[in-house]
């Protein structure tokens, strides 16, 4: 049931666990940063800073959530809950996700910068996996043949009534 020799349930599970941990770390750290930034507000520059931090928090968490959605779809496929056709139709990763604003990221604390960069690296890894997965099996067996094989496995080699 593996889609690729390099894309298997163990890899998907490991990436899923990594993405979940990253999502929680990003959520917690950006929440603390939001509180810290709000405590220093009062001037117009600080209002702009709060908006920049909020936008980067949204961009980073959304990037990680897209990775999680892609991984959840693949987990569902490996569990037999989604067919490969359904996965190919509805399990796409956004190809051109908006990049972080470099100046804003550089102005963030070092640990927050590290989380942003980690989310970007995770997204790039998932993009490479998806690109590789999408180019495999495109000229493979027909859907009818796969369905016939599934029926044979489900029913067995019962003799046909003649």
C-alpha positions as CSV (number, residue, x, y, z in Angstrom):
1,X,0.0,0.0,0.0
2,X,3.1,2.3,0.1
3,X,3.0,5.1,-2.3
4,X,6.8,5.3,-2.7
5,X,9.6,3.3,-1.2
6,X,10.7,6.5,0.5
7,X,7.2,7.5,1.6
8,X,5.8,5.0,4.0
9,X,3.7,5.0,7.2
10,X,6.8,5.3,9.5
11,X,8.1,8.4,7.7
12,X,4.6,10.0,7.7
13,X,4.2,9.2,11.4
14,X,7.6,10.6,12.3
15,X,7.0,13.8,10.4
16,X,3.5,14.0,11.9
17,X,4.9,13.8,15.4
18,X,7.5,16.4,14.5
19,X,4.9,18.8,13.0
20,X,2.6,18.4,16.1
21,X,5.5,19.3,18.4
22,X,6.5,22.2,16.3
23,X,2.9,23.5,16.1
24,X,2.6,23.5,19.9
25,X,6.0,25.2,20.3
26,X,5.1,27.8,17.8
27,X,1.7,28.4,19.4
28,X,3.2,28.8,22.9
29,X,6.2,31.0,21.9
30,X,4.2,33.3,19.7
31,X,1.6,33.7,22.5
32,X,4.3,34.7,24.9
33,X,5.8,37.1,22.4
34,X,2.3,38.6,21.8
35,X,2.0,39.2,25.5
36,X,5.5,40.7,25.7
37,X,4.9,42.9,22.8
38,X,1.5,44.1,24.2
39,X,3.2,45.0,27.5
40,X,5.5,47.3,25.6
41,X,2.8,49.0,23.5
42,X,1.8,52.5,23.6
43,X,3.6,54.2,20.7
44,X,2.7,54.0,17.0
45,X,5.9,52.0,16.3
46,X,4.8,49.4,18.9
47,X,1.4,49.0,17.3
48,X,3.1,48.3,14.0
49,X,5.3,45.8,15.8
50,X,2.3,44.0,17.3
51,X,0.8,43.7,13.8
52,X,4.0,42.4,12.4
53,X,4.4,39.8,15.1
54,X,0.7,38.7,14.7
55,X,1.2,38.4,10.9
56,X,4.3,36.3,11.3
57,X,2.7,34.2,14.0
58,X,-0.3,33.5,11.6
59,X,2.0,32.8,8.7
60,X,4.2,30.4,10.7
61,X,1.3,28.5,12.3
62,X,-0.5,28.2,9.0
63,X,2.6,26.8,7.3
64,X,2.8,24.1,10.0
65,X,-1.0,23.4,9.8
66,X,-0.7,22.9,6.1
67,X,2.0,20.3,6.7
68,X,-0.1,18.6,9.3
69,X,-3.1,18.5,7.0
70,X,-0.9,16.9,4.2
71,X,0.4,14.4,6.7
72,X,-3.1,13.6,8.1
73,X,-4.3,12.9,4.6
74,X,-1.4,10.5,4.0
75,X,-2.1,8.8,7.4
76,X,-5.7,8.3,6.3
77,X,-4.5,6.8,3.1
78,X,-2.2,4.4,4.8
79,X,-5.0,3.4,7.2
80,X,-7.2,2.7,4.2
81,X,-9.6,5.6,4.8
82,X,-8.7,7.4,1.6
83,X,-8.0,6.0,-1.8
84,X,-5.0,7.1,-3.8
85,X,-7.3,8.8,-6.2
86,X,-8.9,10.8,-3.4
87,X,-5.5,11.6,-2.0
88,X,-4.2,12.9,-5.3
89,X,-7.3,15.0,-5.8
90,X,-7.7,16.5,-2.4
91,X,-4.4,16.1,-0.6
92,X,-2.4,18.8,-2.2
93,X,0.1,21.1,-0.4
94,X,0.0,24.8,-1.4
95,X,2.9,25.2,-3.8
96,X,3.5,28.9,-3.3
97,X,2.9,29.5,0.4
98,X,3.7,33.2,1.3
99,X,7.2,33.5,2.5
100,X,8.0,35.2,5.8
101,X,9.1,38.8,5.8
102,X,12.9,38.6,6.3
103,X,13.1,42.0,8.1
104,X,10.4,41.0,10.5
105,X,11.8,37.6,11.2
106,X,15.3,39.1,11.8
107,X,13.8,41.5,14.4
108,X,12.3,38.6,16.4
109,X,14.1,37.0,19.3
110,X,16.5,34.2,18.3
111,X,14.3,31.4,19.6
112,X,11.4,32.6,17.6
113,X,13.5,33.0,14.5
114,X,14.6,29.4,14.9
115,X,10.9,28.3,15.1
116,X,10.1,30.2,11.9
117,X,13.1,28.7,10.1
118,X,12.2,25.2,11.4
119,X,8.6,25.6,10.0
120,X,10.0,26.7,6.7
121,X,12.4,23.6,6.6
122,X,9.5,21.3,7.5
123,X,7.3,22.8,4.7
124,X,10.2,22.4,2.2
125,X,10.6,18.8,3.2
126,X,6.9,18.1,2.8
127,X,7.0,19.9,-0.6
128,X,9.8,17.6,-1.8
129,X,8.0,14.5,-0.6
130,X,4.8,15.6,-2.4
131,X,6.6,16.5,-5.6
132,X,8.3,13.0,-5.6
133,X,5.0,11.3,-4.7
134,X,3.0,13.1,-7.4
135,X,5.5,12.1,-10.1
136,X,5.4,8.4,-9.2
137,X,2.7,6.0,-10.3
138,X,1.3,8.4,-12.9
139,X,1.5,5.8,-15.6
140,X,0.8,2.9,-13.3
141,X,-2.0,0.5,-13.3
142,X,-5.5,1.6,-14.2
143,X,-8.1,2.2,-11.6
144,X,-10.2,-0.7,-12.9
145,X,-7.3,-3.1,-12.5
146,X,-6.6,-1.9,-8.9
147,X,-10.3,-2.3,-8.1
148,X,-10.3,-5.8,-9.5
149,X,-7.3,-6.7,-7.4
150,X,-9.0,-5.3,-4.3
151,X,-12.1,-7.4,-5.0
152,X,-10.0,-10.5,-5.5
153,X,-8.3,-9.9,-2.1
154,X,-11.6,-9.2,-0.4
155,X,-13.5,-12.1,-1.9
156,X,-10.7,-14.5,-2.6
157,X,-10.2,-16.6,-5.7
158,X,-13.8,-17.9,-5.6
159,X,-14.6,-20.0,-8.7
160,X,-16.8,-18.1,-11.2
161,X,-20.2,-19.5,-11.9
162,X,-20.4,-20.7,-15.5
